[in-house]
Amino acid sequence: MLLPENRKPTHPGTLLKIYFLDELSLTNVALATAIGVTPKTISELINAHAGISPEMAMRLARFFGNTEGFWLNLQMAWDLWHAKHSAKAKAINKIKPLAKSALDKHDPALV
């Protein structure tokens, strides 16, 4: 998956709001009722105060007729971009990669 380097990805809840709720003239309450969650859950999601869990991805995919992977990939892009731009990323970037030759010596199945 290619992540945008010059900007953060759009939060999946924002995409849910713009491309699904608004386009289909659905309210938060109507969606919440249809997929068995509270309106607060939908509100938190579309306001980027919550993310897409695997369970929510299943609910949304079932209702909208797309896939769980669609929703989870949106969330993963969001999470990964934020992880790459966090304070911890600097420490992670200091990790020295294991050389391929070291892998060859230990377990050929790893390469």
PDB file as gemmi writes it, atoms N, CA and C in Angstrom:
CRYST1    1.000    1.000    1.000  90.00  90.00  90.00 P 1                      
ATOM      1  N   MET A   1       0.842  -1.165   0.000  1.00  0.00           N  
ATOM      2  CA  MET A   1       0.000   0.000   0.000  1.00  0.00           C  
ATOM      3  C   MET A   1       0.895   1.238   0.000  1.00  0.00           C  
ATOM      4  N   LEU A   2       0.608   2.144  -0.883  1.00  0.00           N  
ATOM      5  CA  LEU A   2       1.347   3.396  -0.933  1.00  0.00           C  
ATOM      6  C   LEU A   2       0.634   4.441  -0.089  1.00  0.00           C  
ATOM      7  N   LEU A   3       1.389   5.035   0.792  1.00  0.00           N  
ATOM      8  CA  LEU A   3       0.835   6.091   1.631  1.00  0.00           C  
ATOM      9  C   LEU A   3       1.239   7.443   1.080  1.00  0.00           C  
ATOM     10  N   PRO A   4       0.350   8.409   1.158  1.00  0.00           N  
ATOM     11  CA  PRO A   4       0.744   9.747   0.711  1.00  0.00           C  
ATOM     12  C   PRO A   4       1.864  10.264   1.606  1.00  0.00           C  
ATOM     13  N   GLU A   5       2.886  10.803   1.000  1.00  0.00           N  
ATOM     14  CA  GLU A   5       4.010  11.303   1.784  1.00  0.00           C  
ATOM     15  C   GLU A   5       3.841  12.781   2.150  1.00  0.00           C  
ATOM     16  N   ASN A   6       3.121  13.512   1.316  1.00  0.00           N  
ATOM     17  CA  ASN A   6       3.034  14.954   1.521  1.00  0.00           C  
ATOM     18  C   ASN A   6       1.843  15.374   2.377  1.00  0.00           C  
ATOM     19  N   ARG A   7       0.966  14.441   2.717  1.00  0.00           N  
ATOM     20  CA  ARG A   7      -0.191  14.769   3.550  1.00  0.00           C  
ATOM     21  C   ARG A   7      -0.673  13.506   4.246  1.00  0.00           C  
ATOM     22  N   LYS A   8      -1.359  13.704   5.343  1.00  0.00           N  
ATOM     23  CA  LYS A   8      -1.905  12.534   6.019  1.00  0.00           C  
ATOM     24  C   LYS A   8      -3.129  12.030   5.259  1.00  0.00           C  
ATOM     25  N   PRO A   9      -3.373  10.725   5.321  1.00  0.00           N  
ATOM     26  CA  PRO A   9      -4.561  10.190   4.657  1.00  0.00           C  
ATOM     27  C   PRO A   9      -5.829  10.746   5.303  1.00  0.00           C  
ATOM     28  N   THR A  10      -6.904  10.680   4.576  1.00  0.00           N  
ATOM     29  CA  THR A  10      -8.194  11.097   5.120  1.00  0.00           C  
ATOM     30  C   THR A  10      -8.671  10.036   6.097  1.00  0.00           C  
ATOM     31  N   HIS A  11      -9.195  10.474   7.220  1.00  0.00           N  
ATOM     32  CA  HIS A  11      -9.697   9.526   8.214  1.00  0.00           C  
ATOM     33  C   HIS A  11     -10.847   8.719   7.611  1.00  0.00           C  
ATOM     34  N   PRO A  12     -10.909   7.414   7.894  1.00  0.00           N  
ATOM     35  CA  PRO A  12     -11.980   6.595   7.330  1.00  0.00           C  
ATOM     36  C   PRO A  12     -13.382   7.085   7.686  1.00  0.00           C  
ATOM     37  N   GLY A  13     -13.536   7.682   8.839  1.00  0.00           N  
ATOM     38  CA  GLY A  13     -14.841   8.210   9.227  1.00  0.00           C  
ATOM     39  C   GLY A  13     -15.270   9.375   8.348  1.00  0.00           C  
ATOM     40  N   THR A  14     -14.308  10.178   7.929  1.00  0.00           N  
ATOM     41  CA  THR A  14     -14.607  11.279   7.025  1.00  0.00           C  
ATOM     42  C   THR A  14     -15.074  10.738   5.681  1.00  0.00           C  
ATOM     43  N   LEU A  15     -14.408   9.700   5.210  1.00  0.00           N  
ATOM     44  CA  LEU A  15     -14.811   9.075   3.947  1.00  0.00           C  
ATOM     45  C   LEU A  15     -16.187   8.437   4.074  1.00  0.00           C  
ATOM     46  N   LEU A  16     -16.448   7.822   5.217  1.00  0.00           N  
ATOM     47  CA  LEU A  16     -17.772   7.251   5.472  1.00  0.00           C  
ATOM     48  C   LEU A  16     -18.834   8.346   5.363  1.00  0.00           C  
ATOM     49  N   LYS A  17     -18.575   9.471   5.972  1.00  0.00           N  
ATOM     50  CA  LYS A  17     -19.535  10.582   5.962  1.00  0.00           C  
ATOM     51  C   LYS A  17     -19.768  11.115   4.549  1.00  0.00           C  
ATOM     52  N   ILE A  18     -18.684  11.438   3.859  1.00  0.00           N  
ATOM     53  CA  ILE A  18     -18.792  12.097   2.555  1.00  0.00           C  
ATOM     54  C   ILE A  18     -19.311  11.153   1.472  1.00  0.00           C  
ATOM     55  N   TYR A  19     -18.689   9.971   1.369  1.00  0.00           N  
ATOM     56  CA  TYR A  19     -18.972   9.097   0.230  1.00  0.00           C  
ATOM     57  C   TYR A  19     -20.085   8.084   0.463  1.00  0.00           C  
ATOM     58  N   PHE A  20     -20.500   7.928   1.707  1.00  0.00           N  
ATOM     59  CA  PHE A  20     -21.560   6.960   1.963  1.00  0.00           C  
ATOM     60  C   PHE A  20     -22.791   7.630   2.560  1.00  0.00           C  
ATOM     61  N   LEU A  21     -22.645   8.251   3.718  1.00  0.00           N  
ATOM     62  CA  LEU A  21     -23.808   8.866   4.353  1.00  0.00           C  
ATOM     63  C   LEU A  21     -24.373  10.008   3.513  1.00  0.00           C  
ATOM     64  N   ASP A  22     -23.530  10.959   3.151  1.00  0.00           N  
ATOM     65  CA  ASP A  22     -24.017  12.108   2.386  1.00  0.00           C  
ATOM     66  C   ASP A  22     -24.538  11.688   1.004  1.00  0.00           C  
ATOM     67  N   GLU A  23     -23.785  10.852   0.325  1.00  0.00           N  
ATOM     68  CA  GLU A  23     -24.173  10.426  -1.027  1.00  0.00           C  
ATOM     69  C   GLU A  23     -25.486   9.655  -1.038  1.00  0.00           C  
ATOM     70  N   LEU A  24     -25.721   8.881   0.013  1.00  0.00           N  
ATOM     71  CA  LEU A  24     -26.940   8.063   0.080  1.00  0.00           C  
ATOM     72  C   LEU A  24     -28.035   8.718   0.924  1.00  0.00           C  
ATOM     73  N   SER A  25     -27.797   9.935   1.356  1.00  0.00           N  
ATOM     74  CA  SER A  25     -28.746  10.674   2.206  1.00  0.00           C  
ATOM     75  C   SER A  25     -29.135   9.878   3.450  1.00  0.00           C  
ATOM     76  N   LEU A  26     -28.139   9.287   4.095  1.00  0.00           N  
ATOM     77  CA  LEU A  26     -28.348   8.537   5.335  1.00  0.00           C  
ATOM     78  C   LEU A  26     -27.935   9.389   6.526  1.00  0.00           C  
ATOM     79  N   THR A  27     -28.675   9.289   7.596  1.00  0.00           N  
ATOM     80  CA  THR A  27     -28.289   9.972   8.829  1.00  0.00           C  
ATOM     81  C   THR A  27     -27.444   9.033   9.676  1.00  0.00           C  
ATOM     82  N   ASN A  28     -26.769   9.623  10.646  1.00  0.00           N  
ATOM     83  CA  ASN A  28     -26.014   8.812  11.607  1.00  0.00           C  
ATOM     84  C   ASN A  28     -26.935   7.813  12.299  1.00  0.00           C  
ATOM     85  N   VAL A  29     -28.108   8.283  12.676  1.00  0.00           N  
ATOM     86  CA  VAL A  29     -29.064   7.438  13.398  1.00  0.00           C  
ATOM     87  C   VAL A  29     -29.533   6.285  12.509  1.00  0.00           C  
ATOM     88  N   ALA A  30     -29.814   6.571  11.242  1.00  0.00           N  
ATOM     89  CA  ALA A  30     -30.264   5.518  10.328  1.00  0.00           C  
ATOM     90  C   ALA A  30     -29.180   4.464  10.143  1.00  0.00           C  
ATOM     91  N   LEU A  31     -27.940   4.899   9.970  1.00  0.00           N  
ATOM     92  CA  LEU A  31     -26.848   3.934   9.819  1.00  0.00           C  
ATOM     93  C   LEU A  31     -26.662   3.136  11.101  1.00  0.00           C  
ATOM     94  N   ALA A  32     -26.639   3.825  12.225  1.00  0.00           N  
ATOM     95  CA  ALA A  32     -26.448   3.149  13.512  1.00  0.00           C  
ATOM     96  C   ALA A  32     -27.513   2.072  13.727  1.00  0.00           C  
ATOM     97  N   THR A  33     -28.760   2.425  13.462  1.00  0.00           N  
ATOM     98  CA  THR A  33     -29.855   1.471  13.624  1.00  0.00           C  
ATOM     99  C   THR A  33     -29.689   0.284  12.693  1.00  0.00           C  
ATOM    100  N   ALA A  34     -29.319   0.559  11.453  1.00  0.00           N  
ATOM    101  CA  ALA A  34     -29.186  -0.501  10.454  1.00  0.00           C  
ATOM    102  C   ALA A  34     -28.068  -1.482  10.774  1.00  0.00           C  
ATOM    103  N   ILE A  35     -26.991  -1.007  11.390  1.00  0.00           N  
ATOM    104  CA  ILE A  35     -25.857  -1.904  11.642  1.00  0.00           C  
ATOM    105  C   ILE A  35     -25.726  -2.317  13.109  1.00  0.00           C  
ATOM    106  N   GLY A  36     -26.667  -1.897  13.929  1.00  0.00           N  
ATOM    107  CA  GLY A  36     -26.701  -2.365  15.312  1.00  0.00           C  
ATOM    108  C   GLY A  36     -25.702  -1.738  16.257  1.00  0.00           C  
ATOM    109  N   VAL A  37     -25.431  -0.455  16.065  1.00  0.00           N  
ATOM    110  CA  VAL A  37     -24.559   0.266  16.998  1.00  0.00           C  
ATOM    111  C   VAL A  37     -25.294   1.526  17.446  1.00  0.00           C  
ATOM    112  N   THR A  38     -24.713   2.259  18.364  1.00  0.00           N  
ATOM    113  CA  THR A  38     -25.348   3.486  18.839  1.00  0.00           C  
ATOM    114  C   THR A  38     -25.026   4.646  17.895  1.00  0.00           C  
ATOM    115  N   PRO A  39     -25.890   5.631  17.850  1.00  0.00           N  
ATOM    116  CA  PRO A  39     -25.571   6.838  17.064  1.00  0.00           C  
ATOM    117  C   PRO A  39     -24.270   7.499  17.534  1.00  0.00           C  
ATOM    118  N   LYS A  40     -23.988   7.413  18.825  1.00  0.00           N  
ATOM    119  CA  LYS A  40     -22.741   7.975  19.354  1.00  0.00           C  
ATOM    120  C   LYS A  40     -21.528   7.297  18.710  1.00  0.00           C  
ATOM    121  N   THR A  41     -21.617   5.996  18.501  1.00  0.00           N  
ATOM    122  CA  THR A  41     -20.518   5.259  17.866  1.00  0.00           C  
ATOM    123  C   THR A  41     -20.258   5.802  16.467  1.00  0.00           C  
ATOM    124  N   ILE A  42     -21.323   6.032  15.705  1.00  0.00           N  
ATOM    125  CA  ILE A  42     -21.168   6.566  14.354  1.00  0.00           C  
ATOM    126  C   ILE A  42     -20.637   7.993  14.409  1.00  0.00           C  
ATOM    127  N   SER A  43     -21.144   8.796  15.330  1.00  0.00           N  
ATOM    128  CA  SER A  43     -20.681  10.169  15.479  1.00  0.00           C  
ATOM    129  C   SER A  43     -19.188  10.214  15.796  1.00  0.00           C  
ATOM    130  N   GLU A  44     -18.743   9.371  16.715  1.00  0.00           N  
ATOM    131  CA  GLU A  44     -17.321   9.339  17.063  1.00  0.00           C  
ATOM    132  C   GLU A  44     -16.475   8.940  15.861  1.00  0.00           C  
ATOM    133  N   LEU A  45     -16.977   8.013  15.074  1.00  0.00           N  
ATOM    134  CA  LEU A  45     -16.254   7.562  13.893  1.00  0.00           C  
ATOM    135  C   LEU A  45     -16.153   8.676  12.846  1.00  0.00           C  
ATOM    136  N   ILE A  46     -17.266   9.296  12.512  1.00  0.00           N  
ATOM    137  CA  ILE A  46     -17.215  10.299  11.442  1.00  0.00           C  
ATOM    138  C   ILE A  46     -16.533  11.599  11.875  1.00  0.00           C  
ATOM    139  N   ASN A  47     -16.386  11.796  13.177  1.00  0.00           N  
ATOM    140  CA  ASN A  47     -15.658  12.966  13.677  1.00  0.00           C  
ATOM    141  C   ASN A  47     -14.208  12.647  14.022  1.00  0.00           C  
ATOM    142  N   ALA A  48     -13.737  11.484  13.601  1.00  0.00           N  
ATOM    143  CA  ALA A  48     -12.345  11.048  13.780  1.00  0.00           C  
ATOM    144  C   ALA A  48     -11.945  10.913  15.251  1.00  0.00           C  
ATOM    145  N   HIS A  49     -12.923  10.603  16.105  1.00  0.00           N  
ATOM    146  CA  HIS A  49     -12.630  10.346  17.508  1.00  0.00           C  
ATOM    147  C   HIS A  49     -12.529   8.855  17.792  1.00  0.00           C  
ATOM    148  N   ALA A  50     -12.796   8.055  16.783  1.00  0.00           N  
ATOM    149  CA  ALA A  50     -12.689   6.597  16.886  1.00  0.00           C  
ATOM    150  C   ALA A  50     -12.280   6.079  15.520  1.00  0.00           C  
ATOM    151  N   GLY A  51     -11.747   4.867  15.519  1.00  0.00           N  
ATOM    152  CA  GLY A  51     -11.326   4.248  14.270  1.00  0.00           C  
ATOM    153  C   GLY A  51     -12.227   3.089  13.893  1.00  0.00           C  
ATOM    154  N   ILE A  52     -11.878   2.476  12.790  1.00  0.00           N  
ATOM    155  CA  ILE A  52     -12.621   1.318  12.285  1.00  0.00           C  
ATOM    156  C   ILE A  52     -12.022   0.064  12.902  1.00  0.00           C  
ATOM    157  N   SER A  53     -12.777  -0.605  13.725  1.00  0.00           N  
ATOM    158  CA  SER A  53     -12.354  -1.887  14.293  1.00  0.00           C  
ATOM    159  C   SER A  53     -12.708  -2.995  13.303  1.00  0.00           C  
ATOM    160  N   PRO A  54     -12.143  -4.186  13.466  1.00  0.00           N  
ATOM    161  CA  PRO A  54     -12.550  -5.292  12.598  1.00  0.00           C  
ATOM    162  C   PRO A  54     -14.059  -5.543  12.650  1.00  0.00           C  
ATOM    163  N   GLU A  55     -14.653  -5.445  13.828  1.00  0.00           N  
ATOM    164  CA  GLU A  55     -16.101  -5.639  13.940  1.00  0.00           C  
ATOM    165  C   GLU A  55     -16.864  -4.566  13.173  1.00  0.00           C  
ATOM    166  N   MET A  56     -16.438  -3.319  13.305  1.00  0.00           N  
ATOM    167  CA  MET A  56     -17.104  -2.238  12.579  1.00  0.00           C  
ATOM    168  C   MET A  56     -16.916  -2.429  11.080  1.00  0.00           C  
ATOM    169  N   ALA A  57     -15.739  -2.874  10.668  1.00  0.00           N  
ATOM    170  CA  ALA A  57     -15.499  -3.130   9.244  1.00  0.00           C  
ATOM    171  C   ALA A  57     -16.466  -4.189   8.724  1.00  0.00           C  
ATOM    172  N   MET A  58     -16.719  -5.208   9.531  1.00  0.00           N  
ATOM    173  CA  MET A  58     -17.670  -6.248   9.134  1.00  0.00           C  
ATOM    174  C   MET A  58     -19.073  -5.674   8.988  1.00  0.00           C  
ATOM    175  N   ARG A  59     -19.469  -4.849   9.933  1.00  0.00           N  
ATOM    176  CA  ARG A  59     -20.805  -4.244   9.896  1.00  0.00           C  
ATOM    177  C   ARG A  59     -20.973  -3.343   8.670  1.00  0.00           C  
ATOM    178  N   LEU A  60     -19.986  -2.468   8.453  1.00  0.00           N  
ATOM    179  CA  LEU A  60     -20.065  -1.540   7.328  1.00  0.00           C  
ATOM    180  C   LEU A  60     -20.023  -2.277   5.985  1.00  0.00           C  
ATOM    181  N   ALA A  61     -19.158  -3.264   5.884  1.00  0.00           N  
ATOM    182  CA  ALA A  61     -19.046  -4.038   4.645  1.00  0.00           C  
ATOM    183  C   ALA A  61     -20.354  -4.764   4.339  1.00  0.00           C  
ATOM    184  N   ARG A  62     -20.940  -5.334   5.346  1.00  0.00           N  
ATOM    185  CA  ARG A  62     -22.212  -6.048   5.152  1.00  0.00           C  
ATOM    186  C   ARG A  62     -23.296  -5.081   4.683  1.00  0.00           C  
ATOM    187  N   PHE A  63     -23.375  -3.929   5.323  1.00  0.00           N  
ATOM    188  CA  PHE A  63     -24.428  -2.974   5.010  1.00  0.00           C  
ATOM    189  C   PHE A  63     -24.227  -2.328   3.631  1.00  0.00           C  
ATOM    190  N   PHE A  64     -23.000  -1.895   3.346  1.00  0.00           N  
ATOM    191  CA  PHE A  64     -22.755  -1.163   2.103  1.00  0.00           C  
ATOM    192  C   PHE A  64     -22.390  -2.067   0.923  1.00  0.00           C  
ATOM    193  N   GLY A  65     -22.191  -3.355   1.184  1.00  0.00           N  
ATOM    194  CA  GLY A  65     -21.904  -4.280   0.092  1.00  0.00           C  
ATOM    195  C   GLY A  65     -20.487  -4.194  -0.445  1.00  0.00           C  
ATOM    196  N   ASN A  66     -19.559  -3.754   0.411  1.00  0.00           N  
ATOM    197  CA  ASN A  66     -18.160  -3.777   0.004  1.00  0.00           C  
ATOM    198  C   ASN A  66     -17.432  -4.779   0.896  1.00  0.00           C  
ATOM    199  N   THR A  67     -16.152  -4.632   1.100  1.00  0.00           N  
ATOM    200  CA  THR A  67     -15.411  -5.639   1.862  1.00  0.00           C  
ATOM    201  C   THR A  67     -14.891  -5.081   3.187  1.00  0.00           C  
ATOM    202  N   GLU A  68     -14.641  -5.999   4.085  1.00  0.00           N  
ATOM    203  CA  GLU A  68     -14.016  -5.616   5.355  1.00  0.00           C  
ATOM    204  C   GLU A  68     -12.649  -5.000   5.094  1.00  0.00           C  
ATOM    205  N   GLY A  69     -11.939  -5.575   4.122  1.00  0.00           N  
ATOM    206  CA  GLY A  69     -10.604  -5.083   3.785  1.00  0.00           C  
ATOM    207  C   GLY A  69     -10.615  -3.634   3.333  1.00  0.00           C  
ATOM    208  N   PHE A  70     -11.658  -3.222   2.638  1.00  0.00           N  
ATOM    209  CA  PHE A  70     -11.771  -1.827   2.215  1.00  0.00           C  
ATOM    210  C   PHE A  70     -11.687  -0.917   3.428  1.00  0.00           C  
ATOM    211  N   TRP A  71     -12.496  -1.193   4.435  1.00  0.00           N  
ATOM    212  CA  TRP A  71     -12.547  -0.354   5.629  1.00  0.00           C  
ATOM    213  C   TRP A  71     -11.275  -0.479   6.459  1.00  0.00           C  
ATOM    214  N   LEU A  72     -10.768  -1.693   6.593  1.00  0.00           N  
ATOM    215  CA  LEU A  72      -9.561  -1.889   7.402  1.00  0.00           C  
ATOM    216  C   LEU A  72      -8.333  -1.277   6.736  1.00  0.00           C  
ATOM    217  N   ASN A  73      -8.273  -1.306   5.406  1.00  0.00           N  
ATOM    218  CA  ASN A  73      -7.147  -0.669   4.716  1.00  0.00           C  
ATOM    219  C   ASN A  73      -7.163   0.838   4.895  1.00  0.00           C  
ATOM    220  N   LEU A  74      -8.354   1.433   4.884  1.00  0.00           N  
ATOM    221  CA  LEU A  74      -8.439   2.875   5.155  1.00  0.00           C  
ATOM    222  C   LEU A  74      -7.901   3.181   6.555  1.00  0.00           C  
ATOM    223  N   GLN A  75      -8.306   2.368   7.528  1.00  0.00           N  
ATOM    224  CA  GLN A  75      -7.859   2.581   8.902  1.00  0.00           C  
ATOM    225  C   GLN A  75      -6.365   2.346   9.035  1.00  0.00           C  
ATOM    226  N   MET A  76      -5.867   1.293   8.363  1.00  0.00           N  
ATOM    227  CA  MET A  76      -4.443   0.985   8.443  1.00  0.00           C  
ATOM    228  C   MET A  76      -3.615   2.130   7.861  1.00  0.00           C  
ATOM    229  N   ALA A  77      -4.057   2.706   6.750  1.00  0.00           N  
ATOM    230  CA  ALA A  77      -3.324   3.825   6.155  1.00  0.00           C  
ATOM    231  C   ALA A  77      -3.262   4.997   7.129  1.00  0.00           C  
ATOM    232  N   TRP A  78      -4.385   5.275   7.779  1.00  0.00           N  
ATOM    233  CA  TRP A  78      -4.448   6.356   8.770  1.00  0.00           C  
ATOM    234  C   TRP A  78      -3.496   6.076   9.934  1.00  0.00           C  
ATOM    235  N   ASP A  79      -3.594   4.878  10.492  1.00  0.00           N  
ATOM    236  CA  ASP A  79      -2.769   4.521  11.656  1.00  0.00           C  
ATOM    237  C   ASP A  79      -1.282   4.510  11.316  1.00  0.00           C  
ATOM    238  N   LEU A  80      -0.946   3.934  10.165  1.00  0.00           N  
ATOM    239  CA  LEU A  80       0.459   3.833   9.790  1.00  0.00           C  
ATOM    240  C   LEU A  80       1.064   5.206   9.527  1.00  0.00           C  
ATOM    241  N   TRP A  81       0.331   6.091   8.871  1.00  0.00           N  
ATOM    242  CA  TRP A  81       0.844   7.433   8.620  1.00  0.00           C  
ATOM    243  C   TRP A  81       1.148   8.127   9.946  1.00  0.00           C  
ATOM    244  N   HIS A  82       0.221   8.008  10.898  1.00  0.00           N  
ATOM    245  CA  HIS A  82       0.440   8.649  12.191  1.00  0.00           C  
ATOM    246  C   HIS A  82       1.589   8.009  12.948  1.00  0.00           C  
ATOM    247  N   ALA A  83       1.743   6.706  12.834  1.00  0.00           N  
ATOM    248  CA  ALA A  83       2.875   6.042  13.489  1.00  0.00           C  
ATOM    249  C   ALA A  83       4.201   6.509  12.879  1.00  0.00           C  
ATOM    250  N   LYS A  84       4.232   6.630  11.552  1.00  0.00           N  
ATOM    251  CA  LYS A  84       5.461   7.064  10.878  1.00  0.00           C  
ATOM    252  C   LYS A  84       5.819   8.517  11.191  1.00  0.00           C  
ATOM    253  N   HIS A  85       4.863   9.283  11.629  1.00  0.00           N  
ATOM    254  CA  HIS A  85       5.099  10.692  11.926  1.00  0.00           C  
ATOM    255  C   HIS A  85       5.046  10.981  13.432  1.00  0.00           C  
ATOM    256  N   SER A  86       5.200   9.958  14.223  1.00  0.00           N  
ATOM    257  CA  SER A  86       5.158  10.113  15.676  1.00  0.00           C  
ATOM    258  C   SER A  86       6.571  10.268  16.235  1.00  0.00           C  
ATOM    259  N   ALA A  87       6.645  10.610  17.495  1.00  0.00           N  
ATOM    260  CA  ALA A  87       7.938  10.729  18.163  1.00  0.00           C  
ATOM    261  C   ALA A  87       8.653   9.379  18.223  1.00  0.00           C  
ATOM    262  N   LYS A  88       7.909   8.312  18.345  1.00  0.00           N  
ATOM    263  CA  LYS A  88       8.520   6.979  18.419  1.00  0.00           C  
ATOM    264  C   LYS A  88       9.148   6.557  17.096  1.00  0.00           C  
ATOM    265  N   ALA A  89       8.708   7.138  15.986  1.00  0.00           N  
ATOM    266  CA  ALA A  89       9.250   6.763  14.681  1.00  0.00           C  
ATOM    267  C   ALA A  89      10.749   7.045  14.601  1.00  0.00           C  
ATOM    268  N   LYS A  90      11.204   8.121  15.245  1.00  0.00           N  
ATOM    269  CA  LYS A  90      12.634   8.441  15.224  1.00  0.00           C  
ATOM    270  C   LYS A  90      13.450   7.327  15.869  1.00  0.00           C  
ATOM    271  N   ALA A  91      12.956   6.805  16.978  1.00  0.00           N  
ATOM    272  CA  ALA A  91      13.650   5.704  17.645  1.00  0.00           C  
ATOM    273  C   ALA A  91      13.607   4.437  16.796  1.00  0.00           C  
ATOM    274  N   ILE A  92      12.469   4.194  16.176  1.00  0.00           N  
ATOM    275  CA  ILE A  92      12.330   3.000  15.332  1.00  0.00           C  
ATOM    276  C   ILE A  92      13.275   3.087  14.139  1.00  0.00           C  
ATOM    277  N   ASN A  93      13.432   4.267  13.572  1.00  0.00           N  
ATOM    278  CA  ASN A  93      14.319   4.433  12.417  1.00  0.00           C  
ATOM    279  C   ASN A  93      15.780   4.205  12.761  1.00  0.00           C  
ATOM    280  N   LYS A  94      16.122   4.195  14.045  1.00  0.00           N  
ATOM    281  CA  LYS A  94      17.496   3.927  14.466  1.00  0.00           C  
ATOM    282  C   LYS A  94      17.807   2.434  14.517  1.00  0.00           C  
ATOM    283  N   ILE A  95      16.785   1.593  14.394  1.00  0.00           N  
ATOM    284  CA  ILE A  95      17.004   0.148  14.394  1.00  0.00           C  
ATOM    285  C   ILE A  95      17.767  -0.235  13.135  1.00  0.00           C  
ATOM    286  N   LYS A  96      18.828  -0.990  13.323  1.00  0.00           N  
ATOM    287  CA  LYS A  96      19.621  -1.433  12.174  1.00  0.00           C  
ATOM    288  C   LYS A  96      18.975  -2.686  11.589  1.00  0.00           C  
ATOM    289  N   PRO A  97      18.696  -2.664  10.285  1.00  0.00           N  
ATOM    290  CA  PRO A  97      18.079  -3.837   9.656  1.00  0.00           C  
ATOM    291  C   PRO A  97      19.005  -5.049   9.704  1.00  0.00           C  
ATOM    292  N   LEU A  98      18.419  -6.189   9.866  1.00  0.00           N  
ATOM    293  CA  LEU A  98      19.161  -7.440   9.814  1.00  0.00           C  
ATOM    294  C   LEU A  98      19.595  -7.667   8.380  1.00  0.00           C  
ATOM    295  N   ALA A  99      20.872  -7.918   8.189  1.00  0.00           N  
ATOM    296  CA  ALA A  99      21.384  -8.117   6.832  1.00  0.00           C  
ATOM    297  C   ALA A  99      20.825  -9.399   6.247  1.00  0.00           C  
ATOM    298  N   LYS A 100      20.564  -9.380   4.952  1.00  0.00           N  
ATOM    299  CA  LYS A 100      20.024 -10.555   4.275  1.00  0.00           C  
ATOM    300  C   LYS A 100      20.967 -11.732   4.439  1.00  0.00           C  
ATOM    301  N   SER A 101      22.263 -11.497   4.410  1.00  0.00           N  
ATOM    302  CA  SER A 101      23.228 -12.584   4.540  1.00  0.00           C  
ATOM    303  C   SER A 101      23.109 -13.253   5.912  1.00  0.00           C  
ATOM    304  N   ALA A 102      22.745 -12.491   6.937  1.00  0.00           N  
ATOM    305  CA  ALA A 102      22.563 -13.093   8.263  1.00  0.00           C  
ATOM    306  C   ALA A 102      21.345 -14.007   8.253  1.00  0.00           C  
ATOM    307  N   LEU A 103      20.324 -13.636   7.535  1.00  0.00           N  
ATOM    308  CA  LEU A 103      19.148 -14.498   7.424  1.00  0.00           C  
ATOM    309  C   LEU A 103      19.497 -15.787   6.700  1.00  0.00           C  
ATOM    310  N   ASP A 104      20.301 -15.678   5.638  1.00  0.00           N  
ATOM    311  CA  ASP A 104      20.683 -16.868   4.862  1.00  0.00           C  
ATOM    312  C   ASP A 104      21.385 -17.901   5.737  1.00  0.00           C  
ATOM    313  N   LYS A 105      22.205 -17.446   6.667  1.00  0.00           N  
ATOM    314  CA  LYS A 105      22.979 -18.338   7.523  1.00  0.00           C  
ATOM    315  C   LYS A 105      22.095 -19.081   8.516  1.00  0.00           C  
ATOM    316  N   HIS A 106      21.005 -18.456   8.953  1.00  0.00           N  
ATOM    317  CA  HIS A 106      20.186 -19.037  10.014  1.00  0.00           C  
ATOM    318  C   HIS A 106      19.063 -19.921   9.516  1.00  0.00           C  
ATOM    319  N   ASP A 107      18.281 -19.453   8.595  1.00  0.00           N  
ATOM    320  CA  ASP A 107      17.142 -20.221   8.145  1.00  0.00           C  
ATOM    321  C   ASP A 107      16.794 -19.833   6.714  1.00  0.00           C  
ATOM    322  N   PRO A 108      17.134 -20.673   5.763  1.00  0.00           N  
ATOM    323  CA  PRO A 108      16.856 -20.358   4.370  1.00  0.00           C  
ATOM    324  C   PRO A 108      15.368 -20.127   4.097  1.00  0.00           C  
ATOM    325  N   ALA A 109      14.497 -20.650   4.928  1.00  0.00           N  
ATOM    326  CA  ALA A 109      13.058 -20.465   4.716  1.00  0.00           C  
ATOM    327  C   ALA A 109      12.635 -19.025   4.969  1.00  0.00           C  
ATOM    328  N   LEU A 110      13.468 -18.241   5.671  1.00  0.00           N  
ATOM    329  CA  LEU A 110      13.123 -16.863   5.982  1.00  0.00           C  
ATOM    330  C   LEU A 110      13.342 -15.917   4.815  1.00  0.00           C  
ATOM    331  N   VAL A 111      14.090 -16.353   3.803  1.00  0.00           N  
ATOM    332  CA  VAL A 111      14.364 -15.455   2.665  1.00  0.00           C  
ATOM    333  C   VAL A 111      13.545 -15.791   1.463  1.00  0.00           C  
TER     334      VAL A 111                                                      
END                                                                             
